[in-house]
């Protein structure tokens, strides 16, 4: 079931050339988010049965001439790339999650701020 992870999350991220922050919403198999520099995140997820990992993918859209925390600048046309996602169900209890992106690895800490079903 996806509703256990549904909620609003703060994401604290570190890459080879910097640190960043983003907000994400996980709801009913969809992921959407943004960071303060205008990077947009849009994707999907689904938990595997029997307490397996949460898997999915996120499309990252970087605005023109934006520099991401991996140290890459998008250029005048911007840049879009896809990131595969695999999360253990207890991801909130981990110090960080290592995500492999086409631009290099990113360490991310996800902190749930609010459930979407009324509870924390």
C-alpha positions in Angstrom: 0.0 0.0 0.0 1.3 3.5 -0.9 -0.7 5.4 1.7 1.9 4.7 4.5 4.5 6.8 2.8 2.0 9.4 1.4 2.9 12.8 2.7 4.8 16.1 2.4 8.6 15.7 2.8 11.6 18.0 3.2 14.6 16.7 1.3 18.1 17.7 2.3 20.5 16.8 -0.5 24.3 16.7 -1.0 26.1 16.2 -4.3 29.7 16.5 -5.5 29.6 20.3 -5.8 27.1 21.5 -3.2 24.1 21.1 -1.0 20.4 21.6 -1.7 16.9 21.5 -0.3 13.6 20.5 -1.9 10.0 19.8 -0.9 8.3 16.7 -2.2 4.7 15.3 -2.0 4.3 11.5 -2.3 0.6 10.6 -2.9 -1.1 7.6 -4.4 1.9 6.5 -6.4 2.9 10.0 -7.6 5.8 12.2 -6.6 6.0 15.9 -7.3 8.5 18.5 -5.9 10.5 21.6 -6.4 13.6 23.3 -5.0 14.2 27.0 -4.4 16.2 27.4 -7.7 13.3 26.2 -9.8 14.3 22.6 -10.4 11.1 20.5 -10.8 10.6 16.9 -9.9 7.8 14.7 -11.3 7.6 11.0 -11.0 5.9 7.8 -9.8 6.5 5.1 -7.2 5.1 1.8 -6.1 5.9 -0.4 -3.1 6.9 -4.0 -3.8 4.8 -6.6 -2.0 6.0 -8.4 1.2 7.8 -5.4 2.7 10.1 -5.1 -0.3 11.5 -1.7 -1.5 9.6 1.2 -2.9 10.6 1.6 -6.6 9.9 4.2 -9.2 11.4 7.0 -11.2 11.6 10.7 -11.1 12.0 13.2 -14.0 14.2 16.1 -13.0 13.7 19.4 -15.0 16.5 22.0 -14.5 15.8 25.5 -15.6 18.0 27.3 -18.2 21.5 28.0 -16.9 20.8 26.3 -13.6 23.6 24.5 -11.8 22.7 21.4 -9.9 24.5 20.0 -6.8 26.4 17.5 -8.9 28.2 20.4 -10.5 26.6 20.4 -13.9 25.1 23.5 -15.5 22.1 23.0 -17.7 22.9 25.6 -20.5 20.5 28.0 -22.2 17.9 25.4 -23.0 17.7 23.8 -19.5 18.0 20.1 -19.0 15.8 17.1 -18.2 16.9 13.7 -17.0 15.3 10.7 -15.4 16.4 9.1 -12.1 15.5 5.6 -11.1 14.4 5.3 -7.5 14.7 2.5 -5.0 13.9 3.1 -1.3 13.8 0.7 1.6 10.5 1.1 3.5 12.4 2.4 6.5 14.1 5.2 4.5 13.1 7.9 7.1 15.2 6.1 9.8 18.4 6.2 7.6 21.0 8.9 8.0 20.8 9.3 4.2 19.9 7.5 1.0 22.3 7.3 -1.9 20.6 8.0 -5.2 22.5 7.4 -8.5 21.6 10.0 -11.1 22.9 10.3 -14.7 24.9 13.4 -13.5 26.5 11.7 -10.5 25.5 10.4 -7.0 23.3 12.4 -4.6 22.9 11.7 -0.9 19.4 12.6 0.3 17.7 12.7 3.7 13.9 12.7 3.5 12.0 14.0 6.5 8.2 13.5 6.6 6.6 16.8 7.6 2.9 15.8 7.4 0.8 12.9 6.4 -1.9 13.5 3.8 -4.4 11.5 5.6 -4.8 13.7 8.7 -2.1 12.2 11.0 1.6 12.6 11.2 
